[in-house]
Amino acid sequence: MTASDAALSLFLEDEQATRRFGEDLALALKVGDCLALTGDLGAGKSSLARALLRAIADDPDLEVPSPTFTLVQTYDLRIPISHFDLYRLADPTELDELGFDEALQNGICIVEWPEMAAGELPSDRISLRLTHEGAGRRAEVSAPPKQAARIRRVLAIRQFLDEAGLPNVERRFLTGDASLRAYEAIYMPDGSRRILMDWPPLPEGPPVLDGKPYPKVAHIAEDAYPFVAIAEALRDHGFAAPEIYKVDYDQGILLIEDLGTDGVLDADGNPIAERYQASVACLAHLHSMQIPQDIPVTDTHVHHIPDFDRTAMKMEVRLVLDWHIPWKRDGAKATDAERDEYLAIWDDLIDQLQSAEKNILLRDFHSPNIIWREDKNGIDRVGIIDFQDAMIGPTAYDLASIAQDARVTIEPALFRTLMDDYLSLRRAQGNFDEAAFLKSWAIMSAQRNCKLAGLWVRLMQRDGKPGYMKHMPRTLGYLHTAFQHETLAPLRDWFVRAGIIPSES
């Protein structure tokens, strides 16, 4: 499959290329997209539609009957799809009777013979024309900018794979995360699987502090260099981080090792104690080592792991002021006095961290980012992913992230076991100030959960992702645990006065 210099014009040399193009399109389409397929009989419309449907179903044997006589065929897949064939449509207005608008609102609509109802189709549809060209076909796509950008992106990834010596490999959607990264499963000719990380570069956002955008203030990774650097450093120290096979730093495309599919939760989403304990043991081992802060990545680029500094910590805890309080108070903001007192409390707490043990923080060392490798031994059983935002700071932060997993309830008995296991391992290593560590743990637990208490609201209100709000009661419960340490009494009292948590009296 080769693309011409024109925006979206591709030559599909054979039936396999047509099928691969349909599979690639499956990765570009989202809910609300209408794909209008045009072309003469035998041009490949049905072949392409069939490949697209089977890719989204991740089922090469999915039965895809022609909707010529039924006019529409529906598929309840990862994204619901309605496949329309309008060749026998008597009147364009009949499209309403077929449930087109509802289908488009809830999923994707593929439309063959769209010219039979062109005036009734959305103006922002993706139009794909297939024509015979020599022994192959020409595919010409026109689409609004956002849809066109998505299609160009999946084609760029296909080219990346071709250049990696992997032409025609199967690609399937794997997952997305709360960021703008997405992941694909790449199936190799020998049946093994690799992971494709799709991390497109973004324009710099608006300044939020001292003329800097949020990622630069909070030290959030903006390109692939940190991921590659941390992965190599972890692997060099014996940890199970993914091997990096190929990277395009400019485009933000990485081909990496697949560490497996098992996690640390059971089928009902509950923590598996043995796996959490092994993860904590892995963390204790990591904290016994000193990871270099400057890591060469390429001949011309050295990644400096940023410090989890005062500015970054306070930027995160401000989410309580900016998002949680207005949500709690039906839109009423925190007063200036409340803001000043809250930030002054955090200044004092951060001052108390100056003597805390510091090392690398993976930042989100919890269930979504831990792979369980049953056939391995020791720390190699714990696969570590999603560490591109790693910083240097109080080691207690990562223990808080696993012992108080943001997305799953850690019951008190397991919490105590995890804390005891970690502390026992660290004591055995020697030169470990347990009292100082527990103090920094309480502060880091509070810092992390203050961030999350605001983040869940922001994800709901700004990003249209209300599902994260189910974690709010757990987050506030974790805060209650942190507040048991005497050094957090001023912050606990502020939360009570602000009406976020009840008084214990």
MOCOR-V949141 format. One record per pair of residues at least 6 apart in sequence whose ideal C-beta (glycine too) atoms are under 6 Angstrom apart, sorted by the first residue. I is the first residue (numbers start at 1). J is the second residue. Records with the same first field share a line. If there is no record, write none. Layout:
I->J + J
//
This chain:
1->10 + 12 + 17
2->11
3->10
8->141
9->140
10->139
11->138
12->18 + 21 + 136 + 137 + 139
13->136
14->136
18->44 + 47 + 48
19->51
22->48 + 51 + 52
23->51 + 55
24->154 + 158
25->52
26->52 + 55 + 56
27->154 + 173
28->150 + 151 + 154
29->108
31->79 + 107
33->108
34->104 + 109 + 122 + 125
35->110 + 126
36->111 + 114 + 125 + 127
37->45 + 112 + 128
38->129
39->45 + 129 + 130
43->130
44->130 + 137
45->112
49->110
50->64
53->64
54->60 + 62
56->77 + 78
57->77
58->172
67->73 + 83 + 85
68->85
71->98
72->82 + 84 + 98
73->83
74->82
75->81
79->107 + 108
80->106 + 107
81->107 + 108
82->103 + 109
83->110
84->111
85->112
86->113 + 116 + 117
87->113
89->116 + 117
92->117 + 119 + 120
95->117 + 120
103->109
114->121
124->144
126->143 + 147
127->142
128->141
129->140
130->137 + 139
131->138
157->253
160->248 + 253
161->169
164->246
169->186
170->187
171->184 + 186
172->185
174->183 + 184 + 185
175->183
176->182
181->199
182->198
183->195 + 197
184->196
185->193
186->194 + 196
187->193
193->258
194->255 + 258
195->256 + 258
196->255
197->254
199->252
200->252
201->252
204->213
205->213
207->213
208->214
209->217
215->222
217->315
218->312 + 315
219->306 + 312 + 391
220->389
221->388 + 389
224->247 + 249 + 252 + 254
225->297 + 301 + 303
226->303 + 388
227->388
228->244 + 297
229->295 + 297 + 303
230->387 + 390
231->241 + 244
233->291 + 295
234->241
235->241
237->289
239->384
240->380 + 383
241->384
242->256 + 257 + 259
243->257
244->256
245->255
246->255
247->254
259->371 + 383
260->371 + 373
262->372
263->372
264->272 + 275 + 276 + 367 + 370 + 372
265->367
266->272
271->408
273->414
275->372
276->418
277->421
278->381 + 382
279->370 + 382 + 402
280->418 + 421 + 422
282->379 + 382
283->398
284->422 + 425 + 426
285->379
287->359 + 395
288->429
291->360
293->305 + 392
294->302 + 304
295->303
296->302
297->303
305->392
306->391
307->392
308->391 + 393
310->350
313->350 + 447
314->346
316->451
317->346 + 447 + 450
319->451 + 454 + 455
320->450 + 453 + 454
321->334 + 339
323->454 + 457 + 458
324->453 + 454 + 457
325->334
326->333
327->457
342->494
345->490 + 491
349->443
353->394 + 440
356->394 + 440
357->395
358->392 + 393 + 394
359->395
360->390
361->391 + 393 + 397 + 398
362->387 + 390 + 398
363->389 + 390
364->386
365->398 + 401 + 402
366->401 + 402 + 405 + 406
367->405 + 407 + 408
369->385 + 386
371->383
373->381 + 383
394->440 + 444
396->437 + 440 + 441 + 444
397->444
399->422
400->444 + 445 + 448
403->415 + 418 + 419
404->478
406->452
409->474
426->432
439->487
442->482 + 485 + 488
445->482
446->482 + 488
449->475 + 478 + 479
452->475
453->475
456->468 + 469 + 471 + 472
459->465 + 468
460->466 + 469
483->492
495->501
496->503
//
